[in-house]
């Protein structure tokens, strides 16, 4: 039998590819990189091109390391897409060339090989390469540093990217790979004299803590022994991994460290002072994890007098903190594009606000200072005023330091006061005088010569603001609140950008907390906000828009006074006219106008026409840009559509039936239907919100395409209900209900489909969010009210979860509609409700008071009807009810 021939490269091909790679990595700008890239992409179509790349990486000894590494990285990228469709021979050749190179002399070559191996394992899910694991084991057991390092590097990448692969059965192996590797990592590599091996080994095991396979669970003692052994490692990166391991174990399996709790806590306290900031940061994460894991708080309480000073000293700015450089920026310096953080518009949502809307901190660098402040915040929430005795003397000492060189200490003390504001307020409440003293002490710091002290004082005072208002009955509290308000307004006009930003954000927080308390000060507030609007650069301008929008949301119709509108509107309208339809600086302005139009209601009418027309133009421009950006003169960006739809919703909500004169002669109906069918969930979400808002105030406008709107909306209820689709379904469901009560019988064609989709949602309520469950219950009720004959035959399937959901809805007009539907279906099919009678009674008892007389009498008829129908069995149902439910139902004489 002839031996299989091993693939060999052609010299010309080899030379040509090496030359291209050399040009690609050359720093010279004379070379046209895009041409080289095109040429390499063209070569990628050749079936054995990847064989050449692996050959260059592994065997081109005469070439520079940089060229060989470039070949390896190109190979890695190619394999991600091309590997599954490559011939078996070529796959085999590449794998056979990589393994002997695990122990290459040059570390760059070894790590590139490790990366490619993990890519292949990821694609094959570990099953197609029986030679790999024995090769890794041989290298690990070889005692040769290069071989051990190469194998550990490949292993660590596999553990990081696809940890489950090592914890699965592999054909031809007696046991799972993880059982082969773990003992070696504990015994050989945790104790290796080579720091790089200790680091890789610990990193590998740490990847498994989150998924905790049985192999790790059963060997936790050895893992913990290893961690204690490495705890004082001379290499900072190893100590950092030890801290990370203890934090992960605390989060995932707190019981595992309980026997060693004192030792672990002492260790974490010690490394929280580590000279290496990254190690200290990792250790600092432990305190929040400890509190979240609900480990015994007594142990932590004993540690507080020693822990708090460490956290406090870590809260001062580090000398190399980039915030120190930013802090010097004067307002006259224009913002660069890279200063503008990405912004995220949240589409309009109807219903309970139970969607996660976390402030986006992914662009703020997490560091030891912030982590220490977060730890103090968590401790203050756990221990309340019990931390004050350890904390206040330290804060007072830092605040009383004088001299320019100690400004960072003073700043850290103000940050600490802000961090404990929420948790320790219980401690400050009985000591209201101390609370007022703290505020009185902070107020002058708003005028400190150091901008970062001015900015942190804004933040801390905004955290204290709401407690001053809660003491509304206390004239001293109100007096201080006014001083805080005026102090923040003064800082809005600071000449330092960083202080402007802090003051404006702090003021927005106070607006949310103070709401109607702001009304007496509206004139002054608007003058300051609009003055800031006139002087801020682009980045801070966004925060002013936010503060204006929040003000409108907080004071609502109080804003609708000619004197206020004269201050507020002209500058906004001027800015509105100055920006083009494809300028992204329109986004925050559109959001701001949305809040203003809702607050002013019909008061917005004088400004409505140009705003409406502009939104229409923007949506049309984007629809063109989607198809043909060149002729539209703009790149497609769906956020323009989302913000415009939301502003149109705000107009509909604010103007009510007054929207009629704006929309009746336009093609909004067709544009909107188009948006309801868009492939992007956020566009659909905002489109269904507008559909529902138009249904409430001007349903006749939707009439010509009514069935299409209803069908598209009903399709959203049965799509894959996860992630963003939930919010789309939520708004579509709400819009169907709003339209149904207006067009009545005309919804008939979709009733059966919608009801079965809503029944499914209610039956699996735990899998979706509260808002969608409530909207489903209400819309189901509205459809049942309009067409009980179509809904009643199916009621047994959904009666229990429907009543359960209705009992969670707060008393309002929508709930009244839903109960009209509940009573209507019970009348049509009383026997269909018998098996759910207990939950029907609970749902009725969830009302505090039914204001509508007709709903009240319908409910009474249902209860008395069942009492008569069941005769002696009624007593059995009644006895199954809790006393508070019986008490509420007593008003119906049953």
N, C-alpha and C positions, 0 to 999 in steps of 0.2 A: 504494500500500500504506500502510495507516495506521501511524503511528509507535507503538511500544509505549509505553504510559503508564507513567511512573515512579511508584512507590508514594509516597503522601503520607499523613502521619498526620492523624487527626482531632484538632482542638484540645482537645475535652473529654477524650479519652483521654490526651493528652499531659499535660494539667494534672493529671489524677487520678494518673497514675503518678509525676509529679514530686513531688506532695504526699506520696505514700506513701514515696518514697525519702527525702524530706526528714525525715519523721518517723522513718524507720528509722535514719538516721544521727544524729538529734538526741540529745545527751547526757541530755536530760530523762528522769526516771524516771516522769513522769506518763503517758507513752505506753506502751500495752501492745504491746511489741515482737512477742510471739508472734502477736497478731492481725494485725499488719501483714505479718508473714512469711507467714501463712496466705493473706492477700489477694493478695500477690505470687505465691505458688504457684498460686493459683486463676487469676490472669491468665496464668500460664505456659501454660495449656491453650489460650489464644486463638492461632490460627495465626500472626498477625503481631505478637504481643507483642514478639518479639525485634527486629523492625524498629523498634519504638518505642524500644527500649533503645539500639540503635546510633544512631538519630536524635538521642536526648538526648545521648549521648556525643560525637557528632561535630558536631552542628549547633546544640545549644541554647545559643547564645552568651550569652543573657541569664541563664542559670542559674549557680549557683556551681559552681566546679571540683569541690567535694566531691560534689554531686548527680550531675554528669556522670560522675565516676569511679565512684560507686556503681552507676550504670546499666551502666557497662562491666564491672564485676566480676560483677554479676548475669548479664549477657549471657554472660560467660566460663563461669560455672558451668552456665547453661542449655544452652549449646552442647555441653558435654561429653556430655550425655545425649541431647539432642533433635536435634542437627545432622543425623545421617543420615536421620531421618524427615521433615525439613522439605521444603517444596516447592522445586523448582529455582529458581523466581523469587525466593523469599525468601533462599535461600542466596546467589544472585547479587547481590541488593540489598545484603546485609550486607557482602559482600566488596568491592563497588564503593564503599561508603561508607568502609570502613576505609583503603584505600590512600591517598587524598588527605590523610588525617589523620596519616600517618607523620611529616610535618614540622610538626605543630601547635606553636604558640608555647609552650604550657604543657607542661613535661616530664612531669607526672603523666598528662596525656591521652596523650602520645606513648607512655609506657611501658605504659599500659593497652591501647592499640591493639596494641603489640608482643606483649603476652601473649595477646590474643585471636587474633592472626594465627598464633602458634605452636600454639594449641589446634586451629585449623582445619587447619593443615598436618599436625598429628599424626593427625587423623581421616582426612584425604584421602590421607595418605602422599605428599603433594607432587605428585600427578599431576593434581588437578582444578582447578588455579588457574594457568593459563599466564601471566596478567598479573602475578603476584606478583614473579617474579624480575626481569623488566625494570624494574618499579617500584622494587625495592630498589636495583638498579644505578644507575638515574637519580638516586635520592636520594644514593647514595654519591658519585657523580661531580658533585654539584650545587655543591659548595663552600659550601653554606649550612649553618651549624652545626646548626640545628634539624633539617633534613632528614637530614643525615649521622648525627646522634645517634639519631633515630627509627629509621632503617634499621639502624644498627648494633645498637640495642637488640633489634629484632625478630630480627635475624640471630643474635645471641648466644643468644636463647631457643630458637631452632630448633636451633642447634648443641648446646645443653645437653640438650634433651629428645629430639630425634630426629636425631642427627648423620648417620645413614646416608642420610637423605633428600637431602642435598646431594651425596652421593657416589653417586647413581644416575642412570641415563639418564632424561631427561624428554622425553616426546613433544614434537616441535616445536623442541627446542633442539639446536644443533649439538654442544655438549659438556656434560659434567656440570657442574652449578652450582659445585661446589667449585673447578673449574679457572678459573672466572670470578672467584670471590671471593678465593682465596688471594693472587694477585699484588697485588690492590688492598690487601689487609690488610698485606702486607709493605711495599709501596712507599709507599702513602699514609698508612695509619693507624698503623703502628708509629712513624712519624716525625711524627705530627700534633702541632701545638702544644697541642692540647686534651687534658688528662689523661683526661677521660671517654672519649674516642675511643681513646686508646692502651690504656686498661684493657679496653674492650670487645673491641678487635681481638685483643689477646693472649689474652683469655679464650676467644674463639672458636677460635683455632688450638689452644690447649691441650686443648680437648675432643677433638681428633682424635688426640692422641698415643697414647692407649690403643688405638684401633682402627687407627691407622697406615694410612690409605688411600694408594694409590700416588701420588696428587697431592702428599701431604705428604712421603712417602718420597723422591720425586724432587726435592723442593725443600728438603731438610733444610738445605743450606748457607745458603739465604736465611733460613730460620727461625732458625738459630743466629746468623747475623749480626745479625738483629733482636734476639735475646735479649741479645747482648753490647752492642748499642746502648742497650737499655733497662735494662741492669744497674744503672746508678747513677741511675735516674730519681728526680727529687725527690719523687714521690708514692709513699707507702709501699705502697698497694694494687698499684701496678704492679710494684714490687720483689718483693712477695710472689708475684705471678703468675710472675715470672721464676724465682724459686726453685722454685716448683711445677713449672714446665716442666722444669728440670734434673732434679728428682727423678723425674718421670714418664719422661723419656728414659732415665734410669739404670735404671729398673725395666723398661722395655719394650724398649729398644734400646741397651744400654750401648755397643755399638760406635760409635754415632753421636757420643758425646762423647769417645771415647778420644783422637782427635787433639788435643783441646783440654783434656785431663784436668787438666793442672797449673793452667791458667787457671781452669777451673771450680772446682777444689778451693780455690784461693786466694780466689776470689770468695765461695764458700760459707763459708769460715772468717771472712772479713770481715763478711758479713751475719749470721753467727751471733751477732754482737755488735751488731746493728742496734738503735737506740734504740726502734724499734717492735717490741713483743713478738711480734706476729703474723708479722712478716717473719722475725724470729729463729727462731720456732717452725718455719716452713716450711723454713728453711735447715737446721735441726737434723735434719729428717727425712732429709736427704741421706746422713748417715753410715751409718745402718742400711741404706738402699737401696744404697749403695756396697758394703757388705760382702755383702749378699744377691746382688748382681750378680756377685760374684766377680771384680771388677776387680783389677788388680795391687795386692797388699797392700804392696809396698815403698813405693809413692807415699804411701800412707796412713801407713805407719810413720814416714816422715820428718817427717810433719806432727804426729805425736802430741805432741811437747813443746809445740807451740803450740796444738793443739786441746784437749788435756785441761784446761788452766786455764780456757778459755772455757766448756767444758761444766760444769766444777765451779762456776764463778761463777754460771752460770744455774740451778744446782740449789737455790740458796737460795730460800726462800719470797719471792714478790713481795709488796709491801706490801698490795696489794689482793686477795690470794688469799683466796677465801671460806673456805678451811680455817682461816684464822686466827680467823675469827669463830666457826666451829663449835667450835674448840678450847676455848673458854671454858665450854662447856656442862657444868653440874654435874649429877650423877646425880639430884638432887631435882627437876629440871625434867621434867615429863612430855613424852613424844614427841608431836609433832603428826602427824596422818595423813600430811602431805606429807613427813615425815622418813622414812617407811617406803618403802624402795625396792621396786619390783615384784620378786617372787620367782618363780623358775621351777623347777618340780619336774621332774626327769628321770625318765621312766617306766622301769620295771624292764626290764633287757635281759639275755638269756641268750647268752653266748658271748664271744669275744675283745673286749676293750674298745678297739675301734678307731674308735669314733664320736667326732667332735669334741665335747669337752665343755669348751669354753673358759669360764673364769670370765667372768661377765658384767660387762664394764667399761663398757657403753654408758651407765651412769648416772654414771660418774665423769668429770669434765670433763678433757679432755686439754689439757695446757698445757706451757709451755716447761720447767718443772721436771721433769715426768714424762718428756717427750720426751728431755731431756738425760740423765736417769737410764737410760732405755732404750738410748740411744746408748752410754753407758759400759758397760752390760751386754753389748751386742753386741760392742763393741771388746774387752772382757775375754775373750769367748768366742773371738774370732778370734786375739788376740795372747797370751792367757794371761798368764804372769807377765812378759812383755816390757813390759807397760805399767806395772808396779810402780815402776820407777825414776822415771818422770815423775810418777807419781800419789802415792806414799807421802809424799814431803816436803810436798806440798800438803795432804794429809789431816792429817798431823801438825801442820802449822802452824795449820790451822783448828781442830783439836781443842784446841790449847793456848791458843786465845784465851780470855781471861777477861772477866768483866763481863757484865752483863745485856744490853747493847746488841748484843753479838756472838753471841747465842744462835742466830740463824738460820745463821750460819757453822758453828757446831758441829753443828747439826742436819743441814746439808747434807753434812758430812763423814761422819756416821753413815749417812746415806742412801747415800753413795758406797760405803762398805764393804759395805753390803747388796747393792748393785747388782753388785759385782765378785765376790761370794762364790762363785758357781758357776763363772764363767769362770776366775778367777785361783786357784781352789783348787789347781790343779796347781802354781801358783807358791808357794802357802802350804804345800803338803804337805811339800816338802823342808824348809821352814823351819817345822816344827811349833811350835817355841818362839815364833816371831813370831805364829803363829796363836793360840797360847794367850795371848800378851801382848795381842792385839787383843781377845779375849773378856774377859780380865781388865779391860781398859780400859773395855769396854762395860757390864759388869755394874753398876758404880755409877751409870751414866747412867739405869738403870731407876728411880732415886730422884731424878732431877733435878727442880728446882723448875718447869721449863717442861714443860707437858703434851705438847707436840709432840716434845720430845726424849725423853720417856719412851716415847711411842708409837712413834717411829721405831726406838728401841733394841730394842723388842720384836720388830719386823719383822726387823731386821738379825740379831739373835741367833737367830731361828728359821731364818734362811737358813744360819747357821753350825752349827746343832745337829747335823745329820746327819753332819758331818765329825768332830765330837767322838765320836760313837758308833762311826763306822768305825774310829777308833783304839781300839777296845774293849780291845786288849791294853795300852793305855797308861793306867796308873792316874791320871796327871795329866789325861788327856782325860776319863776317867769322872768324876773329881772336878769338873771344870769343867762337864760335862754336868748333874750334879746341881745345881750352882749356877744354871745357866741355867733348869733346870726349876723350881726353887724361886722364882727371881726372877720368872719369868712368872706363876706361880701367885699370887705376892704382888700383881702388877699387875692380875690379874683382879679384885681387890677394890679397885682405885683408885676414887676418888670422881669422877673425870672420865670422861664418857661416851666420849670419843674414845680415851682410853687403855684403857678396858675393851674397846672394840671391837678395838683393835690387839692387846692381850694375848690375847684369846680366839681371834682368827684365827691369831696366831702359835703359840699353844698347839696348835691343831688341826693345824698344819703339823708341829710337833714330834711329835705323836702318830702321824701317818702314817709319819714317818721312824723313830721309835724303837720302835714296836710292842711286842715283848715286854720291851724294856728298862724299860717303864713299870710292869711287874707289881709290883716291890718297893715302888713308891710309890703303889699304887692307892688306899689309904685316904686319904692326904693329898690326892691329886688329886681324889677324889670329894667330900671335905669342901669344898675350895675351889670346885669347880664348882657344888655345890648351894648354897653360900653366895652365889655370884654369881647363881644362878638366883633366889634369894630377893630380891635387891636390884635387879636390872636392870630398866630400862624396856623397853617392847615391842620396840623396834628391836634392841637388843643381846641381848635374850632369844633372838632367832632364832639368833644366833651361838653362844650357849651350847648350844642344842639340837644344833647342828651339831657342837660340840666333844664333847658327850656321845655322839652317834651315832658319831663318828669313834673315840672311845675304845673303844666297844663293838666296832666293826669291827676295831680293832687288837689288843685283848687277848682277844677271843672268850670261850671258856668260863672263863677265869680270873676273869671278873666274877661267875661264879655261886657266890658265897660269901655265906652269910647276913649276915655283918657288912657287906659292901659293899651288898647289896640293901636293908638297913635304912636306909643313908644315901641311896641313889639313888632308890628307888621311891616312898616316901610323898609327897615334894613333887611328883613328876611326876603321880602319881595324883590328888592334890588339884587340880592345875592342869587335868587331864583332866576332872574332874567340874565344874569351875567354868565351862568354855567351852561355849557352845551348839553344836548340830550344824551351824549355818550361820555360825559365827565363823571367819574366815580365819586367825586365830591358831592354829587346829587344825592347819594344814598342817605347819609344822615339827615339831609334837609327834607327828603321825602318822609322819613320816619318822624321828624319833628312836626311837619305839617299834618301828619296823620293824627298825632296826639292833639294838636291845636284844633283841628276840624272837629274831633269828637268832643272836646271840651266846650268849644264855642257853640256847637249845635247850629241853629239857624243863624247865629251871629257870624258864621263864617261865609254866609251867602255872598257878600260883596267880593270875596276873593275866589269864589268857587269856580267861575267859568274858566279863567286862564289855567287854574290848577288842574281842573278836569281835562281840558284840552291837551295840556302838556303830558299828562299820564297816558292819554290815548296815543299821542305822537310817539312817546317812548316805547310803548308796547309794539306799535306798528314797525318802528325802526328796528327793534330787536327781532321781530319775526322775519324782516327782510335780511338782517345780518346773519340769521341762522342759515338761510338758504344761499345768500351771496354777499359775503362781507365787503367785497370790493365795491359793488354798486351802492351798498348801504352807507359806505364810508365809515363803518364801525365794526369792531369785533363783537361777536355774540357774547353776551354775559347775562345769564338768566336772572341775576339779582336785580337788574333794572326792572324786569317784568314783575318779580315778586314784590318789590317795594312799591311799584305803581299800583298793582292790584290792591295792596294793603291800604294805600292812600285812598283809592276809590271806595274801599269798604268804609274807611273813616268818614268820607264824605256822605255815603249813604246813611251811616249811623247818625251823623251829626245833622244833616239837612232833612232827614226823614222823607216824607212824600215830596219835599221841595227838590229832590234829585230829578224829578220827572222832566222838568224843563231842560235839564242838562243832557239827559241820555236819550230822550225819545227820538231825536233825528239823527242818531249816530249808529255806527256799526259795532258798538260795544258788545251787543248780544253775540255776534259771530266771533269776535275776538275772544270773548269769555269762554264760549263753548270750545274753541280751539285750545285755550289754556287748560280747560278741564281735562283735555285728552293729552296734554303734554307728557313726555316720558319722564320729566324730572319731578320727583315727589313734592319738592317745596313749591313749584309753580302750581301743581294741582291743589295743594293744600290751601294756598292763598286764593285760587280761583273758586274753590267751593265755599270759602268764607264769603267771598263777594256774591256768589250765587245766593247764599242764604240771606245776606243783608239786603239784596235787591228783592228777594221773595217777601221779606217783611214789609218793605216800604213801597214797592212798585211792582207787584207780581205780574201785572198785565204786560209789562215789557218783555218778560220771558216767554209769554204765551205762544208766539209763533213757533218756537222750537222747544216747547215744554217737554214733550216726550223724550226728545234727545237728551235734554239736561237730566231728566229723571233717570234715563237708562245709564248714562255715563256715571252718574252719582252712585247708582245701585251697584255697578260693576266694582266700585272701590271697596265694597263691603265684603267681597269674597276673595279679593287678591290676597297674596301672601302677607298676613297681618303681623309683620315684624318691623322694627326700626321706624324709618320715616313713614312707611305705609300706614302705621297706626294713626298718625296725626292727619293723614289724608282721609282715611276712613272716618275718623272722628268728625271732621268738618263736612264730609259728604253726607254722613248720617244726619247731622244737625240740619243741613240745608234741605234734605228731603222732607224732614218734619216741618220746617218753616213753610216750605212750598205747599205741602199737603194741606195745612190748615187754611191756606188761602184759596187754593184751586179745588178743594174738596174732591168730588167724584172723579175729576180728571186724572187723579193719580191711580185710578183702578188698575190700568195695565201692568203696573210694576209691583202692586201690593204683595202678591203671593211670593215673588222672588225675594223681595226685600225682607219680608217677615221671616222667611226660612234662614236668610243670612244673619239677621239680628238674633234669631233664636240660637244659632250656633255660637255667636259671640257671647251671649248671656250664659250659655251652658259652659263656656270655657273662660269665664270672667277672670279667673286667676292668671290667665296667660296674656291679658291685655291691661291697659291702664284704666284708672278710675273714670276718667273723663269719657272714654269711649263706652264704658259700661253704662254710665248715666245717660249719655245721649241715645244709646241704643234702646234703653228702657223707655225714654220719653217718645222717641220716634215710633217705636212699636205701639205705644199707647195712642199716639195721634192717628196712626193708620187704622188701629182697631176702632177708634171712635168714628172714623169716616166710613169704613167698610167692615163693620163687625161680622157681616155674613161671610166674608172671605177669610177672616182671621180666626173666628171661633172654632171651626172644625179642627184646627191644629193646636188648640190652646194647651192640651195636656202635655205637649212636648216641652213647653217653655214656661209654664205657669209659675213653677217654684223659683227658678233663677230670676224671672222677670219681677216677681213680687219682692224678692230679696233685694234686687237692684233698686226698685222704686222706694223701698224703705230707707235707702241711703241718700235719696235726693232731697235737697232742702225745699221747704215750702215756697212755691212761687207759681206763676201762671202756667209754666210749662208742666209742672207736676199736676196741676188741675186738669190740663188737657189729657195727660196720661191716664188719670183716674176716670175721666169720662170714657176712655177706651176700655179700661178694665171693667167698668160696670156694664158697658155695652156688650162685651163678649160674654160676660157671665149671664146676662139676660137671654142671649141667643142660645147659649149652650151651658145651662147651669150644672148639668152632671159632669161636664169637663173640668169644673173647678173643685169638685168635692174632695178629691184626693189632696188638693193643695190648700184646703180651707184654713189650716193653721197659719200658713204664710200669708194668705190673703188678709187674715185678721191682723197679723203683725204689720203688714204694709199700711193698712188703714190706720193702725195705731201710731204710725210714724209721723202723722200730721200733728203739729202743735195746735193748729186751728185752720179749718177749711173756710176761707173767706167767702167763696162763691156759694150762694144758697142752692143753686141747682145741683152742684157737685155734692154738696152735703146731703141733699135729699136722695140723690142717686145711691150714695154709699149706704145710707140708712135702709133704703129698699133692698139692696143686695144682702145686707146682714140679716134683716128680718125675713127676707125670702128664704135664705138658707135655714134659719131657725125653724120656720114652718115646714120646709121640705124635709128636714132631717128628723123632726119629731124628737123621739127619745134620744137619738144619737147626738143631738146638739150638745147635751151635757158633757158627753165624752170629749168633744172637740173643745168645749169651753175649759175643761179641766186641764187640757194640755197647754193652756196659755199662761205666761208669767203674770204675776200680780200687776206690774205697771201697765201691761197690755190690756188686761181686764178693766183697769181703772180708766184708761183712755176710751175704751169702747162703751163704758157705762152710759155715756151721753146719748147713745143710740137705743137705749132701753132694750138691750138684748140680754 
